[in-house]
Amino acid sequence: MTKAKGSTEQIATYTCYKTKQPLVIDGHLDKAAWRKAPKSARFVDMAAGTPGYYDTRMAALWDDEYFYVAFWLEEPFVEAHHTERDAIIFQENDVELFIDGGDCYYELEINARATPYEVMFVWRDAYTRGSRFDVPEFDLFGRDVYSFAGDYDRQPASFWRGTHPRGPRWAFLGWDFPGLKIAVQVDGTLNDASDIDRGWTAELALPWSGMTWLANGRSLPPQDGDTWRMFFGRFQKLLNAGREVQPHPAWVLSPHGEYDTHKPECFPYMSFSHRDVEDLDVEDSET
């Protein structure tokens, strides 16, 4: 993983290599392909850029059918209670993936029970009559959709439109990524604070066939050297004197400079390589 230059922020760049064999999605990250894949640096605080309290890292791979993501999460007391799909997963501990599609972006959150929360966001300035989003799949009247401004400071000047210069967006809560596969493994005992856990791992597979809205003119599957923008992060519920620390700490691959995940211009660069991960030398797999 490298850092992109030429901006006020040091935005991470990750090279995603191809795997020769399809991965069985079971949450176990001891597979040969994951052992060879470059593992990211430790995640940092989203606003301050300082190291996260618990070690968090990611890796990614791809083949002609799927884009794969792996997360390693240190957590001494693994906790997850939500079991209903699209529950507010970020109220407890979670790991998150966002994929930018230019005029839209996708958000996925999962907890240590593998419960997903998914939203497809479409920027309001891109949703016009006759536009590519003016289709039944994104019907504002027939779908589970909300207006989202992304305002965290609740100030009068930004209350309705938020703080992002592009303004508000439509949030399609009922949109699910077609063919998404999720699995987790807990190294410890879930929801039992009487012992100390090592943490949990998460493994994802997203079919390229489901990326149509996010491709933004790019090839599916990607061409060698194609670059996407993706967010990799984690929210962690911490207690101090029996009370939740608010807001929950957010640890990310690349900092945003403020407590706001919904900034696609800050998402890391995901560069796709046609080189097979199985053929990498040891030094190529190190960050």
C-alpha positions in Angstrom: 0.0 0.0 0.0 1.3 3.5 -0.9 0.2 7.0 -0.3 -1.0 9.2 -3.1 0.8 12.6 -3.4 -0.3 16.0 -4.6 -3.2 16.7 -2.3 -3.7 18.1 1.2 -4.4 14.6 2.4 -2.3 11.5 2.1 -4.8 9.2 0.4 -4.0 5.5 0.5 -3.5 3.5 -2.7 -3.9 -0.2 -2.6 -3.0 -2.7 -5.4 -5.5 -5.4 -5.8 -4.1 -8.6 -7.4 -5.9 -11.3 -9.1 -6.4 -14.8 -7.7 -6.3 -17.9 -9.9 -8.8 -19.9 -7.8 -12.2 -18.7 -6.6 -12.4 -18.2 -2.9 -14.7 -20.1 -0.6 -16.3 -17.4 1.6 -16.3 -18.8 5.1 -14.5 -16.1 7.1 -11.3 -18.1 7.5 -8.4 -16.0 6.2 -5.7 -18.7 6.3 -6.2 -19.4 2.6 -3.1 -19.3 0.5 -4.4 -16.4 -1.5 -5.0 -14.3 1.6 -1.6 -15.2 2.9 0.0 -13.8 -0.3 -2.2 -10.7 -0.7 -0.7 -7.5 0.6 -2.2 -6.6 4.0 -2.8 -2.9 4.7 -1.2 -0.8 7.3 -3.0 -0.4 10.7 -6.1 1.6 10.4 -6.1 5.2 11.8 -8.5 7.5 13.4 -10.8 9.0 10.7 -10.5 12.6 11.8 -7.0 12.8 13.5 -5.0 10.2 11.5 -3.6 8.7 14.7 -3.4 4.9 15.1 -6.6 3.1 16.1 -6.7 1.6 19.6 -7.2 -1.9 18.2 -5.3 -3.2 15.3 -7.4 -3.3 12.1 -6.2 -4.3 8.6 -7.7 -5.2 5.2 -6.7 -6.9 2.0 -8.4 -7.3 -1.4 -8.3 -9.7 -4.3 -10.3 -10.3 -7.4 -11.1 -12.8 -10.2 -13.3 -12.6 -13.2 -16.5 -13.2 -11.1 -15.9 -11.5 -7.8 -14.2 -8.7 -5.9 -13.0 -10.1 -2.6 -12.3 -8.2 0.7 -10.8 -9.5 4.0 -10.7 -7.7 7.3 -8.6 -8.6 10.4 -10.0 -7.0 13.6 -8.4 -7.1 17.0 -11.1 -6.9 19.7 -10.7 -8.1 23.3 -14.4 -8.4 23.9 -16.2 -9.3 20.7 -19.7 -8.1 20.8 -22.6 -8.1 18.3 -26.3 -8.2 18.9 -28.1 -7.0 15.8 -29.5 -10.0 13.7 -32.0 -8.1 11.5 -30.9 -7.2 8.1 -30.4 -3.4 7.7 -30.5 -2.8 11.4 -28.4 0.2 12.4 -25.2 -1.8 12.7 -23.0 1.2 13.4 -24.7 1.6 16.8 -22.5 -1.3 17.8 -19.1 -2.6 16.6 -18.9 -3.0 12.8 -16.6 -3.0 9.8 -17.5 -1.0 6.7 -17.0 -0.9 2.9 -18.0 1.9 0.6 -17.6 1.8 -3.2 -17.8 5.1 -5.1 -19.6 5.1 -8.4 -19.3 8.8 -9.4 -23.0 9.8 -9.2 -23.7 7.2 -6.6 -22.0 5.1 -4.0 -22.7 1.9 -2.0 -22.3 1.4 1.7 -22.0 -2.0 3.4 -21.7 -2.5 7.2 -21.5 -5.9 9.0 -21.1 -6.9 12.6 -19.5 -10.0 14.1 -22.7 -11.9 13.5 -22.4 -11.2 9.7 -25.6 -9.1 9.8 -25.5 -6.7 6.9 -26.6 -3.1 6.5 -26.7 -1.9 2.9 -27.5 1.5 1.3 -27.2 2.8 -2.2 -26.8 6.5 -2.2 -27.6 8.6 -5.4 -26.5 12.2 -5.4 -29.6 14.4 -5.8 -28.0 16.5 -8.5 -27.6 13.3 -10.6 -31.2 12.1 -10.1 -33.1 14.0 -12.7 -36.0 13.1 -15.0 -34.7 11.0 -17.8 -31.4 10.3 -16.1 -30.0 6.8 -15.8 -31.3 6.7 -12.2 -34.9 7.4 -13.4 -35.8 3.7 -13.4 -38.0 1.5 -11.3 -35.0 0.2 -9.3 -34.6 3.7 -7.9 -38.3 4.8 -7.8 -38.6 7.5 -5.2 -42.2 6.7 -4.5 -42.1 2.9 -4.6 -38.9 2.1 -2.8 -37.6 2.4 0.8 -35.8 5.7 0.3 -34.8 8.6 2.5 -33.2 12.0 2.0 -29.7 12.1 3.4 -27.7 15.3 3.8 -24.8 13.9 5.9 -24.9 16.7 8.4 -23.1 15.9 11.6 -22.7 19.4 13.1 -26.5 20.2 13.1 -25.8 23.9 12.3 -28.5 26.1 10.7 -26.4 26.9 7.6 -26.0 23.2 6.8 -29.1 21.6 8.4 -30.9 20.8 5.2 -28.2 20.4 2.7 -25.3 19.1 4.9 -21.7 20.1 4.7 -20.7 18.3 1.5 -20.3 20.8 -1.4 -22.4 18.5 -3.7 -25.3 18.7 -1.3 -27.8 16.0 -0.3 -28.4 12.5 -1.7 -31.1 9.9 -1.9 -30.5 6.9 0.4 -32.1 3.7 -0.9 -32.1 1.5 2.2 -34.0 -1.3 0.5 -31.3 -1.8 -2.2 -29.3 -5.0 -1.8 -26.1 -5.9 -3.6 -27.0 -8.8 -5.9 -25.2 -12.0 -5.0 -23.3 -10.6 -2.1 -21.5 -13.2 0.1 -20.5 -12.5 3.7 -18.8 -14.7 6.4 -17.2 -14.0 9.7 -15.2 -15.9 12.2 -14.8 -15.0 15.9 -11.6 -15.9 17.7 -13.0 -16.0 21.2 -16.5 -16.1 22.6 -19.1 -13.7 21.3 -20.9 -11.5 23.8 -19.0 -12.9 26.8 -16.9 -10.4 28.7 -15.7 -12.9 31.2 -12.7 -13.8 29.0 -10.4 -12.0 26.6 -10.9 -12.6 22.9 -8.4 -12.1 20.1 -10.9 -10.6 17.7 -12.7 -11.5 14.5 -12.2 -11.7 10.8 -14.6 -10.9 7.9 -14.6 -12.1 4.3 -16.7 -10.6 1.5 -17.3 -11.5 -2.1 -19.1 -9.0 -4.4 -20.0 -10.2 -7.9 -18.9 -7.9 -10.7 -22.3 -8.5 -12.2 -23.8 -6.5 -9.4 -21.5 -3.5 -9.9 -23.4 -2.1 -12.9 -24.5 1.1 -11.2 -21.1 1.6 -9.6 -18.9 1.0 -12.7 -19.2 4.6 -13.9 -17.9 3.6 -17.4 -15.3 1.2 -16.2 -14.9 -2.4 -17.4 -16.5 -5.2 -15.5 -14.4 -7.1 -14.5 -11.7 -4.4 -14.4 -8.9 -3.9 -16.9 -5.3 -4.0 -15.8 -4.6 -0.6 -14.1 -8.2 0.4 -13.6 -8.7 2.5 -10.5 -11.7 2.7 -8.2 -12.4 4.7 -5.0 -13.3 2.6 -1.9 -13.6 3.2 1.8 -12.5 0.7 4.4 -13.4 1.5 8.0 -14.5 0.3 11.4 -16.6 1.8 14.2 -16.0 0.6 17.7 -18.2 1.0 20.8 -16.0 1.8 23.8 -17.1 2.3 27.4 -15.7 4.8 29.9 -17.0 4.5 33.5 -19.9 2.4 32.2 -20.9 4.9 29.6 -20.5 4.7 25.8 -17.8 7.0 24.4 -19.6 9.3 21.9 -19.1 9.5 19.0 -17.9 5.9 18.6 -14.2 5.9 17.5 -13.9 5.4 13.7 -10.7 3.8 12.3 -10.1 3.8 8.6 -7.5 2.9 6.0 -7.1 6.6 5.0 -8.1 9.5 7.2 -10.8 12.1 6.1 -9.7 14.9 8.4 -13.2 15.0 10.0 -15.7 12.6 11.4 -17.6 11.9 8.2 -17.5 8.7 6.3 -19.6 10.1 3.4 -16.7 11.9 1.5 -16.0 9.9 -1.6 -13.2 12.3 -2.5 -11.3 11.0 0.5 -11.8 7.3 -0.3 -8.6 5.3 -1.0 -7.6 4.4 -4.5 -8.1 0.7 -5.4 -5.8 -0.1 -8.3 -6.5 -3.4 -10.1 -3.6 -5.6 -11.4 -3.9 -8.6 -13.7 -0.9 -10.1 -12.0 -1.8 -13.3 -10.1 -1.3 -13.0 -6.3 0.0 -16.6 -6.3 3.0 -15.5 -8.3 4.0 -12.6 -6.0 7.4 -12.6 -4.3 7.4 -12.3 -0.5 8.4 -8.6 -0.7 5.5 -7.8 -3.0 3.1 -9.0 -0.3 4.5 -6.7 2.4 3.3 -3.2 3.0 
